[in-house]
Amino acid sequence: MARSLDLIRSALGSQDFKQVYKVDLSPDPKEVAAMEARRNQEKERQSQIFNVRTRLMGMDVEALNSQVEKQKLREATERRKEAAYGTNQVQYDLVAQLLDKEQAERTRRLAKKVQEYREQKQQLKNRCEFELWDPHQLQNEFPAHLSDIGPHCGPASLQWFSGEDLYRATCLRMQQEQFRYSLERQLQEQQQAKADEKCADMLSDQLRLAMDMRATQLAKLEESCRMAMMSAMANANKAQAAELAERQHCEHQCEQEANLMEIQNQITRDLLTENPQVAQHPMAPHWVLPYCWKGMIPEQQPAIRRVQEAQHSEKEAQRQAEQALDAEWESQAMRSAQAAMELEEQERELCAEFRRGLGSFNQQLAKEQNAQQNYLNSIIYTNQPTAQYHLQFNTSSR
């Protein structure tokens, strides 16, 4: 993988490689700031924990009380936020209900207008297909004889002859009336469609204006809630800042008192003296206090030297014993290796002897097989069968 990257880098060049693989990107400032903040918090926490002057053994009642107060303040803030959110939600629900009611009323009015239009302009008798749906079609198909030129009279009645068109003027007039009626109806439909479109546009504009007004009201309500939340948060932050300043003042005063007490203790007690008796435990004289130890007394140094020399001689004897044991193990390993080599040599000789015997046995078998094959080819297979042999063989088989 590294060799492939080197080849790519050499082929593309340093600048192209950096542009392709983005290896020279600077770190994100936000990530760097967050890491630095976490590092500072950890240092502050360690300084609070490992500082002997400010560290307390047991329970810090003031810190617990401050944590309880912070928790109560946080819960109160959360309750205020939830109350504001609940108020906004109720207002949103009311606005949604009003919009739904307006939409339902608008839909009802539009459906009513469509029904009225259908009842007034789209009657059954005004349709082009009315003749197809006429319930009295069969009854009027053969009307009573009204005149000698009735349409039901055929050529045999001498009332109607082929080639005559007695109703041409009437048909043309009816066609013109029907065309004029259709044209007027189309014009009325177009005007009604334009009026409906204008009404729909006006309704949509009214709806858009109502929605804009509702959105403006909701924005104002949201802004007022946000300002209330910000003021509550600012008050809480001011209270926390005042509490933090008071606590820091108390801590600084306690630290000053502790420093003065420590200086006085260091001056009045024998911790800074060279007295070796300070390191002895008051209840057990043979114990030593490490934080007060001033060094060994002259009587202890020769005893320690004697113990060190005894340990050195014991260590030397142990080392010599380990060397003798290692030498014994090495000699035993050499003897084992030599015995293994002798066994391997014997095994090779036995294998060679077995191969020689097997070769001689195979040669003997080959000679016997060749002699048998020569016997079969020279004696047995040289006598050809005659026709009399085949005749006798067939007779015996029957």
C-alpha positions in Angstrom: 0.0 0.0 0.0 2.8 2.4 0.9 4.6 1.5 -2.4 1.4 2.2 -4.4 1.0 5.6 -2.7 4.7 6.4 -3.5 4.2 5.5 -7.1 1.0 7.6 -7.3 2.8 10.5 -5.6 5.8 10.3 -8.0 3.4 10.1 -11.0 1.2 13.0 -10.0 3.6 15.2 -8.3 3.5 16.6 -4.8 0.9 19.3 -5.5 -1.4 17.1 -7.5 -1.1 14.3 -4.9 -2.2 16.8 -2.2 -5.0 18.1 -4.3 -6.2 14.5 -5.1 -6.0 13.0 -1.7 -6.5 16.1 0.5 -3.5 15.4 2.7 -2.6 19.0 3.4 -6.0 20.1 4.8 -5.9 22.3 7.9 -7.9 21.1 10.9 -11.3 22.5 11.5 -11.2 25.5 13.9 -14.4 24.4 15.6 -13.0 21.0 16.4 -9.7 22.5 17.6 -11.6 24.9 19.9 -13.8 22.1 21.2 -10.7 19.9 21.9 -9.0 22.8 23.6 -12.1 23.5 25.8 -12.3 19.8 26.8 -8.6 19.9 27.6 -8.9 23.0 29.8 -11.9 21.5 31.6 -10.0 18.3 32.3 -7.0 20.4 33.6 -9.4 22.4 35.8 -11.0 19.2 37.1 -7.6 17.6 37.9 -6.5 20.8 39.6 -9.6 20.7 41.8 -9.2 17.0 42.6 -5.4 16.8 43.2 -5.1 20.1 45.0 -4.4 19.2 48.7 -5.4 22.6 50.0 -8.9 22.7 48.4 -9.6 18.9 48.5 -12.0 17.8 51.1 -12.3 14.4 52.7 -15.9 13.4 53.0 -19.0 15.1 51.7 -19.1 18.7 50.4 -22.5 19.9 51.6 -22.2 23.3 49.9 -21.5 21.8 46.6 -24.4 19.4 47.0 -26.7 22.2 47.9 -25.5 24.2 44.9 -26.1 21.2 42.7 -29.6 20.9 44.1 -30.3 24.6 43.5 -29.0 24.3 39.9 -31.2 21.3 39.3 -34.3 23.1 40.7 -33.5 26.1 38.5 -33.1 23.9 35.5 -36.3 22.1 36.2 -38.1 25.4 36.6 -36.7 26.6 33.3 -37.8 23.4 31.6 -41.3 23.8 33.0 -41.5 27.4 31.7 -40.3 26.2 28.3 -42.9 23.4 28.3 -45.6 25.8 29.3 -44.6 28.2 26.5 -44.6 25.2 24.0 -48.0 24.1 25.3 -49.4 27.6 24.7 -48.0 27.7 21.2 -49.4 24.3 20.5 -52.9 25.3 21.6 -52.7 28.4 19.4 -51.5 26.3 16.5 -54.4 23.8 17.0 -56.9 26.7 17.1 -55.5 28.2 13.9 -55.5 24.7 12.2 -59.2 24.2 13.3 -60.2 27.6 11.9 -58.4 26.9 8.6 -60.1 23.5 8.4 -63.5 25.0 9.0 -62.8 27.7 6.3 -61.7 25.0 3.9 -64.8 22.9 4.6 -67.1 25.9 4.2 -65.4 26.9 1.0 -65.8 23.3 -0.4 -69.5 23.3 0.6 -70.1 26.6 -1.1 -68.3 25.4 -4.3 -70.3 22.1 -4.3 -73.6 24.1 -3.9 -72.7 26.3 -6.8 -71.8 23.4 -9.0 -75.1 21.7 -8.1 -77.1 24.9 -8.9 -75.2 25.2 -12.2 -76.1 21.7 -13.1 -79.7 22.1 -12.2 -80.1 25.4 -14.2 -77.7 24.9 -17.2 -77.3 21.2 -17.6 -80.9 19.9 -17.8 -81.8 16.7 -19.5 -83.8 18.4 -22.3 -80.9 20.6 -23.3 -78.5 17.8 -23.9 -77.5 16.7 -27.4 -78.2 13.1 -26.4 -81.7 13.8 -25.2 -83.3 11.9 -28.1 -81.3 8.8 -27.2 -82.7 8.9 -23.6 -86.2 9.9 -24.5 -88.6 7.8 -22.4 -91.4 8.3 -25.0 -89.3 7.3 -28.0 -91.3 4.1 -28.8 -94.6 5.9 -28.2 -93.7 8.8 -30.6 -92.0 6.5 -33.2 -95.3 6.0 -35.1 -97.5 9.0 -34.3 -101.1 9.3 -35.5 -101.8 10.3 -39.1 -101.7 14.1 -39.0 -101.5 14.9 -42.7 -101.0 13.4 -46.1 -97.3 14.2 -46.1 -96.5 12.6 -42.7 -93.1 11.0 -42.2 -94.7 7.6 -41.5 -96.4 7.4 -44.8 -94.5 5.3 -47.4 -94.5 5.3 -51.3 -97.5 3.0 -51.4 -99.7 5.5 -49.6 -99.3 8.0 -52.4 -98.5 10.6 -49.8 -94.7 10.6 -50.2 -92.6 10.1 -53.3 -88.8 9.4 -53.8 -86.7 12.4 -54.4 -89.0 14.9 -52.6 -87.8 16.9 -49.6 -90.9 18.7 -48.3 -89.3 19.5 -44.9 -86.0 21.0 -46.1 -86.9 24.6 -45.0 -88.1 23.4 -41.6 -84.9 21.2 -41.2 -82.7 24.1 -42.1 -84.5 26.4 -39.7 -84.3 23.8 -36.9 -80.6 23.2 -37.6 -79.9 27.0 -37.5 -81.8 27.2 -34.2 -80.0 24.3 -32.8 -76.6 25.7 -33.9 -77.5 29.1 -32.4 -78.6 27.4 -29.2 -75.4 25.4 -29.0 -73.3 28.5 -29.6 -75.2 30.4 -26.9 -74.8 27.6 -24.5 -71.0 27.3 -25.2 -70.7 31.1 -24.7 -72.6 30.8 -21.4 -70.4 27.9 -20.3 -67.2 29.9 -21.2 -68.5 32.9 -19.2 -69.5 30.7 -16.3 -66.1 29.0 -16.4 -64.3 32.4 -16.4 -66.6 33.5 -13.5 -65.8 30.3 -11.6 -62.1 30.8 -12.2 -62.3 34.4 -11.0 -64.2 33.2 -7.9 -61.6 30.5 -7.3 -58.8 33.0 -7.7 -60.5 35.4 -5.3 -61.0 32.6 -2.8 -57.4 31.4 -3.1 -56.2 35.0 -2.6 -58.4 35.3 0.4 -57.1 32.0 1.8 -53.5 33.2 1.1 -54.2 36.5 2.9 -55.7 34.6 5.8 -52.8 32.2 6.0 -50.3 35.1 5.8 -52.2 36.9 8.7 -52.2 33.7 10.7 -48.5 33.2 10.0 -47.8 36.8 11.1 -49.8 36.2 14.3 -48.0 33.0 14.9 -44.6 34.6 14.3 -45.5 37.4 16.8 -46.6 34.8 19.3 -43.4 32.8 18.8 -41.3 36.0 19.1 -43.0 36.9 22.4 -42.5 33.4 23.7 -38.8 33.5 22.6 -38.4 36.9 24.3 -39.9 35.5 27.5 -37.7 32.5 27.4 -34.6 34.7 26.7 -35.5 37.0 29.7 -36.0 34.0 31.9 -32.7 32.5 30.7 -31.0 35.9 31.3 -32.3 36.1 34.8 -31.2 32.5 35.5 -27.8 33.3 34.1 -27.5 36.4 36.3 -28.5 34.4 39.3 -25.9 31.7 38.4 -23.2 34.4 37.8 -24.0 36.0 41.2 -23.9 32.6 42.9 -20.6 31.7 41.1 -19.0 35.0 42.2 -20.1 34.5 45.8 -18.8 30.9 45.8 -15.5 32.0 44.2 -15.2 34.8 46.9 -15.8 32.2 49.7 -13.3 29.8 48.1 -10.7 32.5 47.8 -11.1 33.5 51.4 -10.9 29.8 52.5 -7.8 29.4 50.4 -6.2 32.4 52.0 -7.0 31.1 55.5 -5.7 27.7 54.6 -2.4 29.2 53.3 -1.9 31.2 56.4 -2.6 28.2 58.6 -0.2 26.1 56.6 2.5 28.8 56.8 2.0 29.0 60.5 2.1 25.2 60.9 5.3 25.0 58.9 6.9 27.6 61.0 5.8 26.2 64.4 6.2 22.4 63.9 9.4 20.4 63.4 8.6 19.2 59.8 11.4 21.4 58.4 14.0 20.4 61.0 16.6 17.6 60.6 15.4 15.6 63.6 15.2 11.9 62.7 12.8 11.3 65.5 10.1 13.0 63.5 9.8 10.1 61.1 8.9 7.6 63.9 5.3 6.7 64.3 3.9 7.7 67.8 2.1 4.4 68.3 4.7 2.0 66.7 8.3 3.1 66.9 9.4 0.6 64.3 7.2 2.2 61.7 8.4 5.0 59.5 6.4 8.0 58.3 7.4 8.5 54.6 6.3 12.2 54.4 8.5 13.0 57.5 11.5 10.8 56.8 14.9 12.7 57.1 17.3 9.9 56.1 19.0 7.0 57.8 20.9 7.3 61.0 24.6 6.3 61.1 23.8 3.0 62.9 21.4 1.9 60.1 23.8 2.2 57.2 26.3 -0.6 58.2 23.4 -3.0 58.7 22.1 -2.2 55.3 25.6 -2.7 53.8 25.8 -6.2 55.5 22.4 -7.2 54.1 23.4 -6.0 50.6 26.6 -8.1 50.7 24.7 -11.1 51.9 22.2 -10.7 49.1 25.1 -10.2 46.6 26.8 -13.5 47.7 23.4 -15.3 47.6 22.8 -14.0 44.1 26.3 -15.1 43.0 25.7 -18.6 44.3 22.3 -18.8 42.6 23.9 -17.6 39.3 26.6 -20.3 39.5 24.0 -23.0 40.2 22.0 -21.8 37.2 25.2 -21.9 35.0 25.9 -25.5 36.1 22.3 -26.5 35.4 22.5 -24.8 31.9 25.8 -26.7 31.1 24.2 -30.0 32.2 21.2 -29.3 29.9 23.4 -28.4 27.0 25.5 -31.6 27.4 22.3 -33.7 27.6 21.0 -32.0 24.4 24.2 -32.7 22.6 24.0 -36.4 23.6 20.4 -36.6 22.4 21.3 -35.0 19.1 24.2 -37.5 18.6 21.9 -40.4 19.3 19.3 -39.1 16.9 21.9 -38.8 14.2 23.0 -42.4 14.7 19.4 -43.6 14.5 18.9 -41.7 11.3 22.1 -43.3 9.8 20.8 -46.8 10.7 17.5 -46.0 9.2 19.1 -44.9 5.9 21.2 -48.1 5.8 18.1 -50.2 6.3 16.2 -48.4 3.7 19.0 -48.8 1.1 19.2 -52.5 1.9 15.5 -52.9 1.5 15.5 -51.1 -1.8 18.4 -53.4 -3.1 16.4 -56.5 -2.1 13.3 -55.2 -3.7 15.1 -54.5 -6.9 16.6 -58.0 -7.1 13.1 -59.5 -6.4 11.6 -57.3 -9.2 14.2 -58.4 -11.6 13.6 -62.1 -10.8 9.8 -61.6 -11.4 10.5 -59.8 -14.7 12.7 -62.8 -15.9 10.0 -65.3 -15.0 7.3 -63.3 -16.7 9.4 -63.0 -19.9 10.1 -66.7 -19.9 6.4 -67.5 -19.5 5.5 -65.1 -22.3 8.2 -66.6 -24.6 6.8 -70.1 -23.8 3.3 -69.0 -24.7 4.4 -67.2 -27.9 6.8 -70.0 -29.2 5.0 -73.2 -28.2 1.4 -72.6 -27.2 0.2 -70.0 -29.7 2.1 -71.5 -32.8 -0.4 -74.4 -33.3 -3.3 -73.1 -35.5 -6.7 -74.8 -35.2 -8.1 -76.7 -38.3 -11.6 -77.0 -39.6 -12.0 -80.4 -38.1 -11.3 -78.9 -34.6 -14.0 -76.3 -35.1 -16.4 -79.1 -36.3 -15.7 -81.2 -33.3 -16.1 -78.2 -31.0 -19.5 -77.4 -32.5 -20.7 -81.0 -32.2 -19.7 -81.2 -28.6 -21.5 -78.0 -27.8 -24.7 -79.3 -29.3 
